[in-house]
Amino acid sequence: MKESLGDKIFSNINVVLLALLGIASVFPFYYVIVVSFTSPSDYIGGSLMLFPKSFSLAAYEYIFSTQTFVKSLGVSTYLAIVGTALSLIVSAAFGYMISRKRLFGRRVLTVALIITILFSPGIIPNYLLIKDLGLMNSLWSIILPGLLSGWNALLLKTFFDGIPESLEESAVIDGANDLHIFFRIILPLSLPALAAFGLFFAVAYWNTFFNAILYLTDPDKRPLQVLLQGMLVQSETGIAEAGVAAEQQVPPETIKMAAVVIATVPILLVYPFLQKHFAKGVMLGSVKG
């Protein structure tokens, strides 16, 4: 069908508007990267930069110069890996449990789960709970409270509802118990959902900040976000007081941009490994008849 002149004009306007919207969305990230690699002298004497005039790693050298950076990076990596794995297992197990019709009292458990989504106890009750459990100044104070995500478990329940019970019946006939069914059948069939929610959990644990300030007092246990925030404060107050020449100082703005890059890039690198699981499910052809 041949497009009319009005349709062509409308399509071209859409393309231009979407292109401008895409550029406006990408430009802040691009500018952050450019500023983080710009030399201090060029940034101090310049304005808006589209390209770094003189390539410099001064901001990254300042951040990596601290001895606690590697420890904080390891803490954030540990939280992201261990926390994501445990949260996926617990949330998926609870979602699968309330999705099975044979479970007695599953409606009560579902209502209880929804209540946790609608109502939050608040900061003080959470703090008192962590304190009474003896988890203060422990990384488990960050992991354990987020093991079961009510919203994610409810969405996983919806996903598990679409898995035919004939698969479980066949496994039971072959002698499989509930644990074998869950780990060897349900979880492999749920890779698309697990990949999506795993990314959500990983981002949440990687960006842990407020809970770490509340529950962690040991400097060696501070995650990356807390360390970078402290370095940004020090960069604004400590560099000028150190008596360094203006042209040799690292501007706080470039340090902030470098901190944003360091905190963002690692979690972005996880997405390509999970992307293939978002495109299609693995349920196609798993059941005949």
Secondary structure, DSSP 8 states (H G I E B T S, - for coil): ----HHHHHHHHHHHHHHHHHHHHHHHHHHHHHHHHTB-HHHHHH--S-SS-SSB--HHHHHHHTSTTHHHHHHHHHHHHHHHHHHHHHHHHHHHHHHH-TTSTTHHHHHHHHHHHHH----HHHHHHHHHHTT-TTSTHHHHGGGSS-HHHHHHHHHHHHTS-HHHHHHHHHTT--HHHHIIIIIHHHTHHHHHHHHHHHHHHHHT--HHHHHH---GGG--HHHHHHHHHHHHHHHHHHTT--GGGS--HHHHHHHHHHHHHHHHHTTHHHHHHHHH--S-TTS---
